[in-house]
């Protein structure tokens, strides 16, 4: 798994988890979904993604989008 796929997998997992938590627990969990979406938008504009930085430190191979 490269860095790009790891970031997308994390974003997808966080989104699905927050929607499930909102459905079964509290709608306040939808704020996590909004945060993930805003972080993806910010990363697409600036090219900086905090999750990519963490994955890079963990030794995940570089991909095309995040170097």
N, CA, C and O atoms as CSV, one atom per row, in Angstrom:
chain,resi,resn,atom,element,x,y,z
A,1,UNK,N,N,0.846,-1.171,0.000
A,1,UNK,CA,C,0.000,0.000,0.000
A,1,UNK,C,C,0.894,1.238,0.000
A,1,UNK,O,O,1.833,1.346,0.789
A,2,UNK,N,N,0.582,2.167,-0.903
A,2,UNK,CA,C,1.363,3.401,-0.933
A,2,UNK,C,C,0.667,4.493,-0.119
A,2,UNK,O,O,-0.428,4.289,0.406
A,3,UNK,N,N,1.305,5.631,-0.026
A,3,UNK,CA,C,0.844,6.732,0.805
A,3,UNK,C,C,-0.527,7.248,0.375
A,3,UNK,O,O,-1.378,7.530,1.218
A,4,UNK,N,N,-0.740,7.372,-0.930
A,4,UNK,CA,C,-2.018,7.879,-1.428
A,4,UNK,C,C,-3.173,6.977,-1.011
A,4,UNK,O,O,-4.204,7.451,-0.535
A,5,UNK,N,N,-2.990,5.682,-1.194
A,5,UNK,CA,C,-4.054,4.738,-0.834
A,5,UNK,C,C,-4.281,4.690,0.670
A,5,UNK,O,O,-5.413,4.508,1.119
A,6,UNK,N,N,-3.221,4.850,1.450
A,6,UNK,CA,C,-3.366,4.847,2.908
A,6,UNK,C,C,-4.172,6.059,3.374
A,6,UNK,O,O,-5.026,5.934,4.251
A,7,UNK,N,N,-3.907,7.217,2.798
A,7,UNK,CA,C,-4.652,8.433,3.165
A,7,UNK,C,C,-6.120,8.284,2.768
A,7,UNK,O,O,-7.007,8.615,3.554
A,8,UNK,N,N,-6.382,7.794,1.567
A,8,UNK,CA,C,-7.762,7.605,1.125
A,8,UNK,C,C,-8.478,6.555,1.970
A,8,UNK,O,O,-9.658,6.712,2.283
A,9,UNK,N,N,-7.774,5.485,2.341
A,9,UNK,CA,C,-8.379,4.454,3.189
A,9,UNK,C,C,-8.724,5.009,4.569
A,9,UNK,O,O,-9.779,4.698,5.121
A,10,UNK,N,N,-7.841,5.823,5.119
A,10,UNK,CA,C,-8.120,6.440,6.417
A,10,UNK,C,C,-9.312,7.389,6.323
A,10,UNK,O,O,-10.190,7.366,7.186
A,11,UNK,N,N,-9.351,8.214,5.294
A,11,UNK,CA,C,-10.461,9.165,5.131
A,11,UNK,C,C,-11.784,8.425,4.951
A,11,UNK,O,O,-12.794,8.808,5.541
A,12,UNK,N,N,-11.784,7.390,4.156
A,12,UNK,CA,C,-13.006,6.606,3.951
A,12,UNK,C,C,-13.462,5.908,5.213
A,12,UNK,O,O,-14.655,5.880,5.517
A,13,UNK,N,N,-12.519,5.343,5.951
A,13,UNK,CA,C,-12.852,4.662,7.199
A,13,UNK,C,C,-13.417,5.633,8.225
A,13,UNK,O,O,-14.403,5.330,8.898
A,14,UNK,N,N,-12.794,6.799,8.344
A,14,UNK,CA,C,-13.278,7.803,9.299
A,14,UNK,C,C,-14.672,8.306,8.914
A,14,UNK,O,O,-15.509,8.536,9.788
A,15,UNK,N,N,-14.921,8.475,7.633
A,15,UNK,CA,C,-16.229,8.943,7.175
A,15,UNK,C,C,-17.315,7.911,7.457
A,15,UNK,O,O,-18.367,8.246,8.000
A,16,UNK,N,N,-17.065,6.670,7.094
A,16,UNK,CA,C,-18.055,5.608,7.325
A,16,UNK,C,C,-18.286,5.407,8.819
A,16,UNK,O,O,-19.423,5.222,9.252
A,17,UNK,N,N,-17.216,5.444,9.606
A,17,UNK,CA,C,-17.348,5.263,11.053
A,17,UNK,C,C,-18.157,6.403,11.674
A,17,UNK,O,O,-19.000,6.163,12.539
A,18,UNK,N,N,-17.910,7.634,11.242
A,18,UNK,CA,C,-18.639,8.753,11.832
A,18,UNK,C,C,-20.113,8.749,11.427
A,18,UNK,O,O,-20.970,9.130,12.224
A,19,UNK,N,N,-20.415,8.330,10.212
A,19,UNK,CA,C,-21.819,8.233,9.799
A,19,UNK,C,C,-22.524,7.127,10.580
A,19,UNK,O,O,-23.670,7.296,10.997
A,20,UNK,N,N,-21.850,6.003,10.777
A,20,UNK,CA,C,-22.436,4.919,11.568
A,20,UNK,C,C,-22.658,5.363,13.017
A,20,UNK,O,O,-23.702,5.078,13.603
A,21,UNK,N,N,-21.676,6.058,13.587
A,21,UNK,CA,C,-21.843,6.554,14.949
A,21,UNK,C,C,-22.967,7.583,15.037
A,21,UNK,O,O,-23.682,7.634,16.037
A,22,UNK,N,N,-23.127,8.396,14.005
A,22,UNK,CA,C,-24.213,9.374,13.997
A,22,UNK,C,C,-25.568,8.680,13.908
A,22,UNK,O,O,-26.539,9.122,14.522
A,23,UNK,N,N,-25.629,7.604,13.149
A,23,UNK,CA,C,-26.898,6.884,12.999
A,23,UNK,C,C,-27.297,6.164,14.276
A,23,UNK,O,O,-28.482,6.097,14.605
A,24,UNK,N,N,-26.326,5.628,14.997
A,24,UNK,CA,C,-26.642,4.801,16.159
A,24,UNK,C,C,-26.417,5.482,17.508
A,24,UNK,O,O,-26.871,4.982,18.538
A,25,UNK,N,N,-25.728,6.605,17.508
A,25,UNK,CA,C,-25.393,7.231,18.786
A,25,UNK,C,C,-25.876,8.678,18.853
A,25,UNK,O,O,-26.899,8.957,19.479
A,26,UNK,N,N,-25.168,9.579,18.230
A,26,UNK,CA,C,-25.485,11.004,18.299
A,26,UNK,C,C,-25.136,11.662,16.963
A,26,UNK,O,O,-24.127,11.340,16.336
A,27,UNK,N,N,-25.989,12.583,16.552
A,27,UNK,CA,C,-25.735,13.261,15.277
A,27,UNK,C,C,-24.528,14.196,15.346
A,27,UNK,O,O,-24.061,14.675,14.313
A,28,UNK,N,N,-24.021,14.458,16.545
A,28,UNK,CA,C,-22.812,15.276,16.680
A,28,UNK,C,C,-21.609,14.627,15.996
A,28,UNK,O,O,-20.639,15.314,15.673
A,29,UNK,N,N,-21.660,13.310,15.771
A,29,UNK,CA,C,-20.562,12.623,15.083
A,29,UNK,C,C,-20.430,13.079,13.628
A,29,UNK,O,O,-19.395,12.852,13.001
A,30,UNK,N,N,-21.464,13.718,13.091
A,30,UNK,CA,C,-21.371,14.226,11.724
A,30,UNK,C,C,-20.350,15.357,11.607
A,30,UNK,O,O,-19.901,15.673,10.505
A,31,UNK,N,N,-19.986,15.961,12.719
A,31,UNK,CA,C,-18.910,16.959,12.701
A,31,UNK,C,C,-17.588,16.322,12.284
A,31,UNK,O,O,-16.768,16.968,11.632
A,32,UNK,N,N,-17.378,15.069,12.652
A,32,UNK,CA,C,-16.168,14.359,12.216
A,32,UNK,C,C,-16.183,14.175,10.701
A,32,UNK,O,O,-15.150,14.328,10.050
A,33,UNK,N,N,-17.332,13.852,10.142
A,33,UNK,CA,C,-17.453,13.734,8.690
A,33,UNK,C,C,-17.118,15.060,8.014
A,33,UNK,O,O,-16.402,15.093,7.014
A,34,UNK,N,N,-17.642,16.149,8.569
A,34,UNK,CA,C,-17.344,17.473,8.010
A,34,UNK,C,C,-15.855,17.790,8.117
A,34,UNK,O,O,-15.274,18.353,7.189
A,35,UNK,N,N,-15.235,17.433,9.238
A,35,UNK,CA,C,-13.802,17.678,9.406
A,35,UNK,C,C,-12.990,16.904,8.374
A,35,UNK,O,O,-12.052,17.447,7.792
A,36,UNK,N,N,-13.338,15.650,8.145
A,36,UNK,CA,C,-12.614,14.840,7.159
A,36,UNK,C,C,-12.766,15.455,5.768
A,36,UNK,O,O,-11.793,15.546,5.020
A,37,UNK,N,N,-13.976,15.874,5.423
A,37,UNK,CA,C,-14.202,16.498,4.118
A,37,UNK,C,C,-13.423,17.785,3.952
A,37,UNK,O,O,-12.823,18.020,2.903
A,38,UNK,N,N,-13.426,18.621,4.979
A,38,UNK,CA,C,-12.668,19.876,4.911
A,38,UNK,C,C,-11.168,19.618,4.832
A,38,UNK,O,O,-10.448,20.343,4.145
A,39,UNK,N,N,-10.699,18.596,5.526
A,39,UNK,CA,C,-9.275,18.257,5.469
A,39,UNK,C,C,-8.894,17.766,4.074
A,39,UNK,O,O,-7.821,18.103,3.573
A,40,UNK,N,N,-9.758,16.978,3.445
A,40,UNK,CA,C,-9.483,16.537,2.077
A,40,UNK,C,C,-9.472,17.713,1.109
A,40,UNK,O,O,-8.634,17.769,0.209
A,41,UNK,N,N,-10.403,18.656,1.290
A,41,UNK,CA,C,-10.428,19.845,0.438
A,41,UNK,C,C,-9.167,20.675,0.637
A,41,UNK,O,O,-8.558,21.121,-0.336
A,42,UNK,N,N,-8.774,20.883,1.876
A,42,UNK,CA,C,-7.564,21.631,2.189
A,42,UNK,C,C,-6.333,20.961,1.582
A,42,UNK,O,O,-5.460,21.639,1.041
A,43,UNK,N,N,-6.261,19.638,1.669
A,43,UNK,CA,C,-5.114,18.916,1.108
A,43,UNK,C,C,-5.069,19.020,-0.413
A,43,UNK,O,O,-3.990,19.070,-1.004
A,44,UNK,N,N,-6.231,19.052,-1.040
A,44,UNK,CA,C,-6.243,19.169,-2.506
A,44,UNK,C,C,-5.779,20.550,-2.968
A,44,UNK,O,O,-5.234,20.695,-4.062
A,45,UNK,N,N,-5.997,21.556,-2.133
A,45,UNK,CA,C,-5.596,22.917,-2.505
A,45,UNK,C,C,-4.127,23.181,-2.174
A,45,UNK,O,O,-3.392,23.739,-2.989
A,46,UNK,N,N,-3.707,22.778,-0.984
A,46,UNK,CA,C,-2.361,23.114,-0.530
A,46,UNK,C,C,-1.324,22.029,-0.803
A,46,UNK,O,O,-0.130,22.319,-0.887
A,47,UNK,N,N,-1.770,20.790,-0.942
A,47,UNK,CA,C,-0.836,19.686,-1.121
A,47,UNK,C,C,-0.276,19.150,0.185
A,47,UNK,O,O,0.539,18.228,0.176
A,48,UNK,N,N,-0.706,19.719,1.319
A,48,UNK,CA,C,-0.254,19.251,2.629
A,48,UNK,C,C,-1.372,18.500,3.322
A,48,UNK,O,O,-2.493,18.995,3.437
A,49,UNK,N,N,-1.055,17.295,3.785
A,49,UNK,CA,C,-2.032,16.480,4.493
A,49,UNK,C,C,-1.383,15.949,5.768
A,49,UNK,O,O,-0.377,15.244,5.692
A,50,UNK,N,N,-1.934,16.270,6.933
A,50,UNK,CA,C,-1.354,15.781,8.192
A,50,UNK,C,C,-1.286,14.254,8.265
A,50,UNK,O,O,-0.319,13.698,8.787
A,51,UNK,N,N,-2.304,13.582,7.744
A,51,UNK,CA,C,-2.300,12.116,7.765
A,51,UNK,C,C,-1.164,11.560,6.904
A,51,UNK,O,O,-0.531,10.570,7.272
A,52,UNK,N,N,-0.908,12.192,5.767
A,52,UNK,CA,C,0.192,11.756,4.910
A,52,UNK,C,C,1.519,11.927,5.623
A,52,UNK,O,O,2.416,11.095,5.486
A,53,UNK,N,N,1.644,12.994,6.377
A,53,UNK,CA,C,2.874,13.235,7.141
A,53,UNK,C,C,3.084,12.120,8.177
A,53,UNK,O,O,4.196,11.615,8.335
A,54,UNK,N,N,2.024,11.748,8.867
A,54,UNK,CA,C,2.113,10.677,9.874
A,54,UNK,C,C,2.436,9.343,9.210
A,54,UNK,O,O,3.301,8.610,9.690
A,55,UNK,N,N,1.755,9.019,8.114
A,55,UNK,CA,C,2.025,7.761,7.413
A,55,UNK,C,C,3.457,7.717,6.892
A,55,UNK,O,O,4.097,6.665,6.919
A,56,UNK,N,N,3.965,8.859,6.415
A,56,UNK,CA,C,5.346,8.923,5.926
A,56,UNK,C,C,6.323,8.600,7.057
A,56,UNK,O,O,7.292,7.865,6.863
A,57,UNK,N,N,6.053,9.163,8.249
A,57,UNK,CA,C,6.902,8.890,9.419
A,57,UNK,C,C,6.855,7.418,9.809
A,57,UNK,O,O,7.823,6.887,10.353
A,58,UNK,N,N,5.719,6.749,9.529
A,58,UNK,CA,C,5.574,5.330,9.834
A,58,UNK,C,C,6.224,4.434,8.777
A,58,UNK,O,O,6.257,3.212,8.926
A,59,UNK,N,N,6.738,5.048,7.711
A,59,UNK,CA,C,7.473,4.273,6.714
A,59,UNK,C,C,6.660,3.791,5.532
A,59,UNK,O,O,7.105,2.894,4.815
A,60,UNK,N,N,5.489,4.350,5.303
A,60,UNK,CA,C,4.678,3.967,4.145
A,60,UNK,C,C,5.312,4.556,2.887
A,60,UNK,O,O,5.719,5.718,2.872
A,61,UNK,N,N,5.389,3.744,1.837
A,61,UNK,CA,C,6.008,4.182,0.586
A,61,UNK,C,C,5.261,5.360,-0.019
A,61,UNK,O,O,4.037,5.449,0.087
A,62,UNK,N,N,6.002,6.269,-0.657
A,62,UNK,CA,C,5.414,7.452,-1.279
A,62,UNK,C,C,4.551,7.057,-2.462
A,62,UNK,O,O,4.795,6.049,-3.125
A,63,UNK,N,N,3.531,7.877,-2.715
A,63,UNK,CA,C,2.663,7.690,-3.878
A,63,UNK,C,C,2.845,8.844,-4.844
A,63,UNK,O,O,3.883,9.506,-4.835
A,64,UNK,N,N,1.859,9.087,-5.666
A,64,UNK,CA,C,1.938,10.162,-6.649
A,64,UNK,C,C,1.502,11.508,-6.092
A,64,UNK,O,O,2.112,12.529,-6.407
A,65,UNK,N,N,0.462,11.531,-5.274
A,65,UNK,CA,C,-0.115,12.800,-4.820
A,65,UNK,C,C,0.683,13.422,-3.680
A,65,UNK,O,O,0.951,14.623,-3.707
A,66,UNK,N,N,1.061,12.651,-2.701
A,66,UNK,CA,C,1.749,13.178,-1.534
A,66,UNK,C,C,3.194,12.700,-1.538
A,66,UNK,O,O,3.457,11.500,-1.458
A,67,UNK,N,N,4.121,13.630,-1.630
A,67,UNK,CA,C,5.535,13.254,-1.650
A,67,UNK,C,C,6.252,13.798,-0.475
A,67,UNK,O,O,7.454,13.579,-0.329
